[in-house]
């Protein structure tokens, strides 16, 4: 049984994956930032509790854990946004609506399904959701991916990798640098001029020596 069930953000309508144990809690939507309350799934109580999770699962889901990080993640890739999978110091794969996942083959990016040997088998990766508003990059949502073979999900189904996302994380200076350079390649200067919040989050500020 999947540990996730789908809900929608009441503000922007995007589909989200929520965990059963987070029922009764509130989290910000990774797409628009609105408050999203995690309700019980439809018919969960009528069917004996949380789609077979049992009374113990209901109690665990309802427990108050104020210091716990609540994980809401997109349930599907959004056509107007961009997505990246970053390794330690390079972009491993990219997704843009209509083109599907493309993997880094050294000389550029090529369709993942026909270049599976270029997909790393294991490691720790960062999944970057670049939220775009009217074509302008407006926010970054970053999650960790670390389970063995997780990246092969991009071959089976373009949305499947979303179920492999773990806790939120931050990019290393090397990852920020590689993503910044790639964005400067794919976006015109006038677009980047309007993406100040994203560029600021990718900037690497070194302390000045006194």
mmCIF file of the C-alpha atoms, coordinates in Angstrom:
data_MODEL
# 
_entry.id   MODEL 
# 
loop_
_atom_site.group_PDB 
_atom_site.id 
_atom_site.type_symbol 
_atom_site.label_atom_id 
_atom_site.label_alt_id 
_atom_site.label_comp_id 
_atom_site.label_asym_id 
_atom_site.label_entity_id 
_atom_site.label_seq_id 
_atom_site.pdbx_PDB_ins_code 
_atom_site.Cartn_x 
_atom_site.Cartn_y 
_atom_site.Cartn_z 
_atom_site.occupancy 
_atom_site.B_iso_or_equiv 
_atom_site.pdbx_formal_charge 
_atom_site.auth_seq_id 
_atom_site.auth_comp_id 
_atom_site.auth_asym_id 
_atom_site.auth_atom_id 
_atom_site.pdbx_PDB_model_num 
ATOM 1   C CA . UNK A 1 1   ? 0.000   0.000  0.000   1.00 0.00 ? 1   UNK A CA 1 
ATOM 2   C CA . UNK A 1 2   ? 1.289   3.448  -0.879  1.00 0.00 ? 2   UNK A CA 1 
ATOM 3   C CA . UNK A 1 3   ? 2.197   5.696  2.057   1.00 0.00 ? 3   UNK A CA 1 
ATOM 4   C CA . UNK A 1 4   ? 0.783   8.687  0.151   1.00 0.00 ? 4   UNK A CA 1 
ATOM 5   C CA . UNK A 1 5   ? -2.659  9.884  -0.845  1.00 0.00 ? 5   UNK A CA 1 
ATOM 6   C CA . UNK A 1 6   ? -3.505  12.831 -3.049  1.00 0.00 ? 6   UNK A CA 1 
ATOM 7   C CA . UNK A 1 7   ? -5.013  16.144 -2.016  1.00 0.00 ? 7   UNK A CA 1 
ATOM 8   C CA . UNK A 1 8   ? -5.284  19.508 -3.744  1.00 0.00 ? 8   UNK A CA 1 
ATOM 9   C CA . UNK A 1 9   ? -4.090  22.924 -2.681  1.00 0.00 ? 9   UNK A CA 1 
ATOM 10  C CA . UNK A 1 10  ? -7.215  25.020 -2.011  1.00 0.00 ? 10  UNK A CA 1 
ATOM 11  C CA . UNK A 1 11  ? -5.526  28.112 -3.428  1.00 0.00 ? 11  UNK A CA 1 
ATOM 12  C CA . UNK A 1 12  ? -3.830  27.061 -6.684  1.00 0.00 ? 12  UNK A CA 1 
ATOM 13  C CA . UNK A 1 13  ? -5.408  23.622 -7.212  1.00 0.00 ? 13  UNK A CA 1 
ATOM 14  C CA . UNK A 1 14  ? -2.139  21.735 -7.699  1.00 0.00 ? 14  UNK A CA 1 
ATOM 15  C CA . UNK A 1 15  ? -2.202  18.037 -6.789  1.00 0.00 ? 15  UNK A CA 1 
ATOM 16  C CA . UNK A 1 16  ? -0.054  17.124 -3.781  1.00 0.00 ? 16  UNK A CA 1 
ATOM 17  C CA . UNK A 1 17  ? 1.125   13.868 -2.225  1.00 0.00 ? 17  UNK A CA 1 
ATOM 18  C CA . UNK A 1 18  ? 0.476   13.751 1.537   1.00 0.00 ? 18  UNK A CA 1 
ATOM 19  C CA . UNK A 1 19  ? 1.466   11.047 4.012   1.00 0.00 ? 19  UNK A CA 1 
ATOM 20  C CA . UNK A 1 20  ? -1.171  9.326  6.128   1.00 0.00 ? 20  UNK A CA 1 
ATOM 21  C CA . UNK A 1 21  ? 0.751   10.161 9.317   1.00 0.00 ? 21  UNK A CA 1 
ATOM 22  C CA . UNK A 1 22  ? 0.416   13.875 8.540   1.00 0.00 ? 22  UNK A CA 1 
ATOM 23  C CA . UNK A 1 23  ? -3.374  13.913 8.680   1.00 0.00 ? 23  UNK A CA 1 
ATOM 24  C CA . UNK A 1 24  ? -4.609  16.828 10.784  1.00 0.00 ? 24  UNK A CA 1 
ATOM 25  C CA . UNK A 1 25  ? -1.530  18.980 10.173  1.00 0.00 ? 25  UNK A CA 1 
ATOM 26  C CA . UNK A 1 26  ? -1.002  22.057 8.019   1.00 0.00 ? 26  UNK A CA 1 
ATOM 27  C CA . UNK A 1 27  ? 1.824   22.735 5.554   1.00 0.00 ? 27  UNK A CA 1 
ATOM 28  C CA . UNK A 1 28  ? 2.613   25.399 2.979   1.00 0.00 ? 28  UNK A CA 1 
ATOM 29  C CA . UNK A 1 29  ? 1.917   24.460 -0.622  1.00 0.00 ? 29  UNK A CA 1 
ATOM 30  C CA . UNK A 1 30  ? 5.261   24.025 -2.468  1.00 0.00 ? 30  UNK A CA 1 
ATOM 31  C CA . UNK A 1 31  ? 3.689   25.643 -5.532  1.00 0.00 ? 31  UNK A CA 1 
ATOM 32  C CA . UNK A 1 32  ? 2.038   28.822 -4.219  1.00 0.00 ? 32  UNK A CA 1 
ATOM 33  C CA . UNK A 1 33  ? 2.889   28.924 -0.489  1.00 0.00 ? 33  UNK A CA 1 
ATOM 34  C CA . UNK A 1 34  ? -0.726  28.800 0.721   1.00 0.00 ? 34  UNK A CA 1 
ATOM 35  C CA . UNK A 1 35  ? -1.676  26.894 3.899   1.00 0.00 ? 35  UNK A CA 1 
ATOM 36  C CA . UNK A 1 36  ? -2.806  23.352 3.097   1.00 0.00 ? 36  UNK A CA 1 
ATOM 37  C CA . UNK A 1 37  ? -4.630  21.326 5.758   1.00 0.00 ? 37  UNK A CA 1 
ATOM 38  C CA . UNK A 1 38  ? -4.155  17.560 5.391   1.00 0.00 ? 38  UNK A CA 1 
ATOM 39  C CA . UNK A 1 39  ? -7.612  15.964 5.803   1.00 0.00 ? 39  UNK A CA 1 
ATOM 40  C CA . UNK A 1 40  ? -8.544  12.335 6.209   1.00 0.00 ? 40  UNK A CA 1 
ATOM 41  C CA . UNK A 1 41  ? -8.856  10.558 2.840   1.00 0.00 ? 41  UNK A CA 1 
ATOM 42  C CA . UNK A 1 42  ? -12.434 10.062 1.614   1.00 0.00 ? 42  UNK A CA 1 
ATOM 43  C CA . UNK A 1 43  ? -14.107 6.977  3.115   1.00 0.00 ? 43  UNK A CA 1 
ATOM 44  C CA . UNK A 1 44  ? -11.052 6.252  5.284   1.00 0.00 ? 44  UNK A CA 1 
ATOM 45  C CA . UNK A 1 45  ? -13.076 5.835  8.477   1.00 0.00 ? 45  UNK A CA 1 
ATOM 46  C CA . UNK A 1 46  ? -15.854 3.927  6.763   1.00 0.00 ? 46  UNK A CA 1 
ATOM 47  C CA . UNK A 1 47  ? -13.371 1.373  5.426   1.00 0.00 ? 47  UNK A CA 1 
ATOM 48  C CA . UNK A 1 48  ? -11.842 0.714  8.834   1.00 0.00 ? 48  UNK A CA 1 
ATOM 49  C CA . UNK A 1 49  ? -9.380  3.606  9.053   1.00 0.00 ? 49  UNK A CA 1 
ATOM 50  C CA . UNK A 1 50  ? -6.853  5.112  6.657   1.00 0.00 ? 50  UNK A CA 1 
ATOM 51  C CA . UNK A 1 51  ? -7.322  2.651  3.853   1.00 0.00 ? 51  UNK A CA 1 
ATOM 52  C CA . UNK A 1 52  ? -6.295  -0.322 5.915   1.00 0.00 ? 52  UNK A CA 1 
ATOM 53  C CA . UNK A 1 53  ? -3.800  1.423  8.175   1.00 0.00 ? 53  UNK A CA 1 
ATOM 54  C CA . UNK A 1 54  ? -5.812  0.409  11.270  1.00 0.00 ? 54  UNK A CA 1 
ATOM 55  C CA . UNK A 1 55  ? -6.598  2.145  14.559  1.00 0.00 ? 55  UNK A CA 1 
ATOM 56  C CA . UNK A 1 56  ? -2.913  2.427  15.435  1.00 0.00 ? 56  UNK A CA 1 
ATOM 57  C CA . UNK A 1 57  ? -2.257  4.293  12.204  1.00 0.00 ? 57  UNK A CA 1 
ATOM 58  C CA . UNK A 1 58  ? -5.121  6.691  12.909  1.00 0.00 ? 58  UNK A CA 1 
ATOM 59  C CA . UNK A 1 59  ? -3.712  7.467  16.350  1.00 0.00 ? 59  UNK A CA 1 
ATOM 60  C CA . UNK A 1 60  ? -0.239  8.042  14.920  1.00 0.00 ? 60  UNK A CA 1 
ATOM 61  C CA . UNK A 1 61  ? -1.585  10.302 12.190  1.00 0.00 ? 61  UNK A CA 1 
ATOM 62  C CA . UNK A 1 62  ? -3.529  12.394 14.691  1.00 0.00 ? 62  UNK A CA 1 
ATOM 63  C CA . UNK A 1 63  ? -0.651  12.782 17.155  1.00 0.00 ? 63  UNK A CA 1 
ATOM 64  C CA . UNK A 1 64  ? 0.660   16.294 17.661  1.00 0.00 ? 64  UNK A CA 1 
ATOM 65  C CA . UNK A 1 65  ? 4.308   16.501 16.600  1.00 0.00 ? 65  UNK A CA 1 
ATOM 66  C CA . UNK A 1 66  ? 5.048   20.230 16.385  1.00 0.00 ? 66  UNK A CA 1 
ATOM 67  C CA . UNK A 1 67  ? 8.751   19.792 15.621  1.00 0.00 ? 67  UNK A CA 1 
ATOM 68  C CA . UNK A 1 68  ? 8.249   17.263 12.841  1.00 0.00 ? 68  UNK A CA 1 
ATOM 69  C CA . UNK A 1 69  ? 8.866   18.328 9.257   1.00 0.00 ? 69  UNK A CA 1 
ATOM 70  C CA . UNK A 1 70  ? 5.661   17.694 7.297   1.00 0.00 ? 70  UNK A CA 1 
ATOM 71  C CA . UNK A 1 71  ? 6.291   16.539 3.749   1.00 0.00 ? 71  UNK A CA 1 
ATOM 72  C CA . UNK A 1 72  ? 3.919   17.727 1.039   1.00 0.00 ? 72  UNK A CA 1 
ATOM 73  C CA . UNK A 1 73  ? 5.266   17.295 -2.432  1.00 0.00 ? 73  UNK A CA 1 
ATOM 74  C CA . UNK A 1 74  ? 3.851   17.765 -5.927  1.00 0.00 ? 74  UNK A CA 1 
ATOM 75  C CA . UNK A 1 75  ? 1.945   14.722 -7.192  1.00 0.00 ? 75  UNK A CA 1 
ATOM 76  C CA . UNK A 1 76  ? 2.642   15.620 -10.786 1.00 0.00 ? 76  UNK A CA 1 
ATOM 77  C CA . UNK A 1 77  ? 5.084   17.719 -12.771 1.00 0.00 ? 77  UNK A CA 1 
ATOM 78  C CA . UNK A 1 78  ? 3.621   21.061 -13.765 1.00 0.00 ? 78  UNK A CA 1 
ATOM 79  C CA . UNK A 1 79  ? 3.808   21.908 -17.481 1.00 0.00 ? 79  UNK A CA 1 
ATOM 80  C CA . UNK A 1 80  ? 4.860   25.538 -16.997 1.00 0.00 ? 80  UNK A CA 1 
ATOM 81  C CA . UNK A 1 81  ? 7.597   24.813 -14.418 1.00 0.00 ? 81  UNK A CA 1 
ATOM 82  C CA . UNK A 1 82  ? 11.075  23.316 -14.787 1.00 0.00 ? 82  UNK A CA 1 
ATOM 83  C CA . UNK A 1 83  ? 12.679  20.503 -12.808 1.00 0.00 ? 83  UNK A CA 1 
ATOM 84  C CA . UNK A 1 84  ? 16.290  19.479 -12.293 1.00 0.00 ? 84  UNK A CA 1 
ATOM 85  C CA . UNK A 1 85  ? 18.072  16.561 -10.659 1.00 0.00 ? 85  UNK A CA 1 
ATOM 86  C CA . UNK A 1 86  ? 21.505  17.617 -9.435  1.00 0.00 ? 86  UNK A CA 1 
ATOM 87  C CA . UNK A 1 87  ? 24.463  15.477 -8.491  1.00 0.00 ? 87  UNK A CA 1 
ATOM 88  C CA . UNK A 1 88  ? 27.396  16.724 -6.457  1.00 0.00 ? 88  UNK A CA 1 
ATOM 89  C CA . UNK A 1 89  ? 28.638  19.159 -9.092  1.00 0.00 ? 89  UNK A CA 1 
ATOM 90  C CA . UNK A 1 90  ? 26.549  18.650 -12.232 1.00 0.00 ? 90  UNK A CA 1 
ATOM 91  C CA . UNK A 1 91  ? 23.015  18.536 -13.559 1.00 0.00 ? 91  UNK A CA 1 
ATOM 92  C CA . UNK A 1 92  ? 22.051  14.882 -13.986 1.00 0.00 ? 92  UNK A CA 1 
ATOM 93  C CA . UNK A 1 93  ? 18.635  15.352 -15.603 1.00 0.00 ? 93  UNK A CA 1 
ATOM 94  C CA . UNK A 1 94  ? 16.211  18.091 -16.631 1.00 0.00 ? 94  UNK A CA 1 
ATOM 95  C CA . UNK A 1 95  ? 12.457  18.210 -17.311 1.00 0.00 ? 95  UNK A CA 1 
ATOM 96  C CA . UNK A 1 96  ? 10.458  20.752 -19.225 1.00 0.00 ? 96  UNK A CA 1 
ATOM 97  C CA . UNK A 1 97  ? 6.822   20.320 -20.216 1.00 0.00 ? 97  UNK A CA 1 
ATOM 98  C CA . UNK A 1 98  ? 6.323   18.586 -23.536 1.00 0.00 ? 98  UNK A CA 1 
ATOM 99  C CA . UNK A 1 99  ? 9.883   17.268 -23.717 1.00 0.00 ? 99  UNK A CA 1 
ATOM 100 C CA . UNK A 1 100 ? 9.942   14.754 -20.850 1.00 0.00 ? 100 UNK A CA 1 
ATOM 101 C CA . UNK A 1 101 ? 13.013  13.882 -18.778 1.00 0.00 ? 101 UNK A CA 1 
ATOM 102 C CA . UNK A 1 102 ? 16.366  14.351 -20.441 1.00 0.00 ? 102 UNK A CA 1 
ATOM 103 C CA . UNK A 1 103 ? 19.595  13.012 -18.991 1.00 0.00 ? 103 UNK A CA 1 
ATOM 104 C CA . UNK A 1 104 ? 23.090  14.480 -19.144 1.00 0.00 ? 104 UNK A CA 1 
ATOM 105 C CA . UNK A 1 105 ? 25.110  12.447 -21.667 1.00 0.00 ? 105 UNK A CA 1 
ATOM 106 C CA . UNK A 1 106 ? 28.226  14.618 -21.491 1.00 0.00 ? 106 UNK A CA 1 
ATOM 107 C CA . UNK A 1 107 ? 27.746  16.500 -24.744 1.00 0.00 ? 107 UNK A CA 1 
ATOM 108 C CA . UNK A 1 108 ? 24.297  17.736 -23.781 1.00 0.00 ? 108 UNK A CA 1 
ATOM 109 C CA . UNK A 1 109 ? 20.914  16.376 -22.707 1.00 0.00 ? 109 UNK A CA 1 
ATOM 110 C CA . UNK A 1 110 ? 19.156  13.484 -24.442 1.00 0.00 ? 110 UNK A CA 1 
ATOM 111 C CA . UNK A 1 111 ? 15.902  11.558 -23.773 1.00 0.00 ? 111 UNK A CA 1 
ATOM 112 C CA . UNK A 1 112 ? 16.243  9.471  -20.609 1.00 0.00 ? 112 UNK A CA 1 
ATOM 113 C CA . UNK A 1 113 ? 14.423  6.426  -21.977 1.00 0.00 ? 113 UNK A CA 1 
ATOM 114 C CA . UNK A 1 114 ? 16.917  5.912  -24.785 1.00 0.00 ? 114 UNK A CA 1 
ATOM 115 C CA . UNK A 1 115 ? 19.974  6.795  -22.655 1.00 0.00 ? 115 UNK A CA 1 
ATOM 116 C CA . UNK A 1 116 ? 19.439  4.764  -19.482 1.00 0.00 ? 116 UNK A CA 1 
ATOM 117 C CA . UNK A 1 117 ? 23.144  3.942  -19.114 1.00 0.00 ? 117 UNK A CA 1 
ATOM 118 C CA . UNK A 1 118 ? 23.786  7.647  -18.432 1.00 0.00 ? 118 UNK A CA 1 
ATOM 119 C CA . UNK A 1 119 ? 21.513  7.608  -15.357 1.00 0.00 ? 119 UNK A CA 1 
ATOM 120 C CA . UNK A 1 120 ? 23.481  7.162  -12.081 1.00 0.00 ? 120 UNK A CA 1 
ATOM 121 C CA . UNK A 1 121 ? 22.542  4.011  -10.179 1.00 0.00 ? 121 UNK A CA 1 
ATOM 122 C CA . UNK A 1 122 ? 23.091  5.389  -6.691  1.00 0.00 ? 122 UNK A CA 1 
ATOM 123 C CA . UNK A 1 123 ? 24.238  8.441  -4.770  1.00 0.00 ? 123 UNK A CA 1 
ATOM 124 C CA . UNK A 1 124 ? 22.695  11.455 -3.067  1.00 0.00 ? 124 UNK A CA 1 
ATOM 125 C CA . UNK A 1 125 ? 20.908  13.873 -5.362  1.00 0.00 ? 125 UNK A CA 1 
ATOM 126 C CA . UNK A 1 126 ? 18.949  17.121 -5.108  1.00 0.00 ? 126 UNK A CA 1 
ATOM 127 C CA . UNK A 1 127 ? 15.586  17.453 -6.827  1.00 0.00 ? 127 UNK A CA 1 
ATOM 128 C CA . UNK A 1 128 ? 14.967  21.081 -7.765  1.00 0.00 ? 128 UNK A CA 1 
ATOM 129 C CA . UNK A 1 129 ? 11.505  22.368 -8.658  1.00 0.00 ? 129 UNK A CA 1 
ATOM 130 C CA . UNK A 1 130 ? 11.853  25.739 -10.364 1.00 0.00 ? 130 UNK A CA 1 
ATOM 131 C CA . UNK A 1 131 ? 8.449   27.394 -10.006 1.00 0.00 ? 131 UNK A CA 1 
ATOM 132 C CA . UNK A 1 132 ? 7.668   29.761 -12.869 1.00 0.00 ? 132 UNK A CA 1 
ATOM 133 C CA . UNK A 1 133 ? 5.019   32.475 -12.875 1.00 0.00 ? 133 UNK A CA 1 
ATOM 134 C CA . UNK A 1 134 ? 4.077   33.821 -16.320 1.00 0.00 ? 134 UNK A CA 1 
ATOM 135 C CA . UNK A 1 135 ? 7.322   32.344 -17.632 1.00 0.00 ? 135 UNK A CA 1 
ATOM 136 C CA . UNK A 1 136 ? 9.471   34.029 -14.963 1.00 0.00 ? 136 UNK A CA 1 
ATOM 137 C CA . UNK A 1 137 ? 11.363  31.876 -12.397 1.00 0.00 ? 137 UNK A CA 1 
ATOM 138 C CA . UNK A 1 138 ? 9.829   32.846 -9.058  1.00 0.00 ? 138 UNK A CA 1 
ATOM 139 C CA . UNK A 1 139 ? 10.777  30.213 -6.450  1.00 0.00 ? 139 UNK A CA 1 
ATOM 140 C CA . UNK A 1 140 ? 12.818  27.086 -5.774  1.00 0.00 ? 140 UNK A CA 1 
ATOM 141 C CA . UNK A 1 141 ? 11.583  23.950 -3.986  1.00 0.00 ? 141 UNK A CA 1 
ATOM 142 C CA . UNK A 1 142 ? 14.406  21.503 -3.182  1.00 0.00 ? 142 UNK A CA 1 
ATOM 143 C CA . UNK A 1 143 ? 14.166  17.923 -1.930  1.00 0.00 ? 143 UNK A CA 1 
ATOM 144 C CA . UNK A 1 144 ? 16.708  15.199 -1.287  1.00 0.00 ? 144 UNK A CA 1 
ATOM 145 C CA . UNK A 1 145 ? 16.778  11.934 -3.264  1.00 0.00 ? 145 UNK A CA 1 
ATOM 146 C CA . UNK A 1 146 ? 19.034  9.196  -1.923  1.00 0.00 ? 146 UNK A CA 1 
ATOM 147 C CA . UNK A 1 147 ? 17.581  5.699  -2.292  1.00 0.00 ? 147 UNK A CA 1 
ATOM 148 C CA . UNK A 1 148 ? 19.422  3.300  -4.586  1.00 0.00 ? 148 UNK A CA 1 
ATOM 149 C CA . UNK A 1 149 ? 18.012  3.167  -8.092  1.00 0.00 ? 149 UNK A CA 1 
ATOM 150 C CA . UNK A 1 150 ? 15.621  6.059  -7.447  1.00 0.00 ? 150 UNK A CA 1 
ATOM 151 C CA . UNK A 1 151 ? 16.571  7.947  -10.601 1.00 0.00 ? 151 UNK A CA 1 
ATOM 152 C CA . UNK A 1 152 ? 15.475  5.080  -12.835 1.00 0.00 ? 152 UNK A CA 1 
ATOM 153 C CA . UNK A 1 153 ? 11.933  6.197  -11.994 1.00 0.00 ? 153 UNK A CA 1 
ATOM 154 C CA . UNK A 1 154 ? 12.287  8.936  -14.625 1.00 0.00 ? 154 UNK A CA 1 
ATOM 155 C CA . UNK A 1 155 ? 12.390  6.197  -17.264 1.00 0.00 ? 155 UNK A CA 1 
ATOM 156 C CA . UNK A 1 156 ? 9.273   4.339  -16.104 1.00 0.00 ? 156 UNK A CA 1 
ATOM 157 C CA . UNK A 1 157 ? 7.039   7.387  -15.687 1.00 0.00 ? 157 UNK A CA 1 
ATOM 158 C CA . UNK A 1 158 ? 7.967   11.063 -15.712 1.00 0.00 ? 158 UNK A CA 1 
ATOM 159 C CA . UNK A 1 159 ? 6.038   11.690 -12.467 1.00 0.00 ? 159 UNK A CA 1 
ATOM 160 C CA . UNK A 1 160 ? 7.245   8.572  -10.623 1.00 0.00 ? 160 UNK A CA 1 
ATOM 161 C CA . UNK A 1 161 ? 10.361  10.240 -9.224  1.00 0.00 ? 161 UNK A CA 1 
ATOM 162 C CA . UNK A 1 162 ? 8.144   12.517 -7.110  1.00 0.00 ? 162 UNK A CA 1 
ATOM 163 C CA . UNK A 1 163 ? 7.353   9.544  -4.870  1.00 0.00 ? 163 UNK A CA 1 
ATOM 164 C CA . UNK A 1 164 ? 11.091  9.119  -4.205  1.00 0.00 ? 164 UNK A CA 1 
ATOM 165 C CA . UNK A 1 165 ? 11.571  12.598 -2.762  1.00 0.00 ? 165 UNK A CA 1 
ATOM 166 C CA . UNK A 1 166 ? 12.717  12.808 0.846   1.00 0.00 ? 166 UNK A CA 1 
ATOM 167 C CA . UNK A 1 167 ? 13.115  15.761 3.194   1.00 0.00 ? 167 UNK A CA 1 
ATOM 168 C CA . UNK A 1 168 ? 13.695  19.291 2.018   1.00 0.00 ? 168 UNK A CA 1 
ATOM 169 C CA . UNK A 1 169 ? 17.334  20.242 1.646   1.00 0.00 ? 169 UNK A CA 1 
ATOM 170 C CA . UNK A 1 170 ? 19.594  23.050 0.475   1.00 0.00 ? 170 UNK A CA 1 
ATOM 171 C CA . UNK A 1 171 ? 21.969  23.190 -2.448  1.00 0.00 ? 171 UNK A CA 1 
ATOM 172 C CA . UNK A 1 172 ? 25.716  23.148 -1.953  1.00 0.00 ? 172 UNK A CA 1 
ATOM 173 C CA . UNK A 1 173 ? 27.786  26.022 -3.379  1.00 0.00 ? 173 UNK A CA 1 
ATOM 174 C CA . UNK A 1 174 ? 28.835  23.738 -6.261  1.00 0.00 ? 174 UNK A CA 1 
ATOM 175 C CA . UNK A 1 175 ? 25.214  22.881 -7.047  1.00 0.00 ? 175 UNK A CA 1 
ATOM 176 C CA . UNK A 1 176 ? 24.157  26.523 -6.869  1.00 0.00 ? 176 UNK A CA 1 
ATOM 177 C CA . UNK A 1 177 ? 26.929  27.440 -9.280  1.00 0.00 ? 177 UNK A CA 1 
ATOM 178 C CA . UNK A 1 178 ? 26.048  24.777 -11.864 1.00 0.00 ? 178 UNK A CA 1 
ATOM 179 C CA . UNK A 1 179 ? 22.334  25.626 -11.717 1.00 0.00 ? 179 UNK A CA 1 
ATOM 180 C CA . UNK A 1 180 ? 23.023  29.359 -11.997 1.00 0.00 ? 180 UNK A CA 1 
ATOM 181 C CA . UNK A 1 181 ? 25.196  28.785 -15.078 1.00 0.00 ? 181 UNK A CA 1 
ATOM 182 C CA . UNK A 1 182 ? 22.550  26.604 -16.703 1.00 0.00 ? 182 UNK A CA 1 
ATOM 183 C CA . UNK A 1 183 ? 19.821  29.168 -16.064 1.00 0.00 ? 183 UNK A CA 1 
ATOM 184 C CA . UNK A 1 184 ? 21.927  31.849 -17.699 1.00 0.00 ? 184 UNK A CA 1 
ATOM 185 C CA . UNK A 1 185 ? 22.095  29.613 -20.779 1.00 0.00 ? 185 UNK A CA 1 
ATOM 186 C CA . UNK A 1 186 ? 18.374  28.940 -21.096 1.00 0.00 ? 186 UNK A CA 1 
ATOM 187 C CA . UNK A 1 187 ? 16.901  32.305 -20.075 1.00 0.00 ? 187 UNK A CA 1 
ATOM 188 C CA . UNK A 1 188 ? 17.219  35.696 -21.714 1.00 0.00 ? 188 UNK A CA 1 
ATOM 189 C CA . UNK A 1 189 ? 18.749  38.514 -19.671 1.00 0.00 ? 189 UNK A CA 1 
ATOM 190 C CA . UNK A 1 190 ? 15.446  40.382 -19.394 1.00 0.00 ? 190 UNK A CA 1 
ATOM 191 C CA . UNK A 1 191 ? 13.814  37.281 -17.889 1.00 0.00 ? 191 UNK A CA 1 
ATOM 192 C CA . UNK A 1 192 ? 16.588  36.834 -15.325 1.00 0.00 ? 192 UNK A CA 1 
ATOM 193 C CA . UNK A 1 193 ? 16.290  40.508 -14.406 1.00 0.00 ? 193 UNK A CA 1 
ATOM 194 C CA . UNK A 1 194 ? 12.769  39.696 -13.169 1.00 0.00 ? 194 UNK A CA 1 
ATOM 195 C CA . UNK A 1 195 ? 13.875  36.557 -11.299 1.00 0.00 ? 195 UNK A CA 1 
ATOM 196 C CA . UNK A 1 196 ? 15.655  38.358 -8.469  1.00 0.00 ? 196 UNK A CA 1 
ATOM 197 C CA . UNK A 1 197 ? 14.379  36.103 -5.667  1.00 0.00 ? 197 UNK A CA 1 
ATOM 198 C CA . UNK A 1 198 ? 15.630  32.947 -7.383  1.00 0.00 ? 198 UNK A CA 1 
ATOM 199 C CA . UNK A 1 199 ? 18.972  34.475 -8.326  1.00 0.00 ? 199 UNK A CA 1 
ATOM 200 C CA . UNK A 1 200 ? 19.462  35.725 -4.769  1.00 0.00 ? 200 UNK A CA 1 
ATOM 201 C CA . UNK A 1 201 ? 18.812  32.215 -3.424  1.00 0.00 ? 201 UNK A CA 1 
ATOM 202 C CA . UNK A 1 202 ? 21.474  30.836 -5.769  1.00 0.00 ? 202 UNK A CA 1 
ATOM 203 C CA . UNK A 1 203 ? 24.067  33.494 -5.029  1.00 0.00 ? 203 UNK A CA 1 
ATOM 204 C CA . UNK A 1 204 ? 27.175  32.412 -3.166  1.00 0.00 ? 204 UNK A CA 1 
ATOM 205 C CA . UNK A 1 205 ? 28.222  35.118 -0.695  1.00 0.00 ? 205 UNK A CA 1 
ATOM 206 C CA . UNK A 1 206 ? 31.654  34.842 0.824   1.00 0.00 ? 206 UNK A CA 1 
ATOM 207 C CA . UNK A 1 207 ? 32.506  36.624 4.053   1.00 0.00 ? 207 UNK A CA 1 
ATOM 208 C CA . UNK A 1 208 ? 34.908  39.507 3.554   1.00 0.00 ? 208 UNK A CA 1 
ATOM 209 C CA . UNK A 1 209 ? 38.121  39.266 5.506   1.00 0.00 ? 209 UNK A CA 1 
ATOM 210 C CA . UNK A 1 210 ? 38.579  42.003 8.071   1.00 0.00 ? 210 UNK A CA 1 
# 
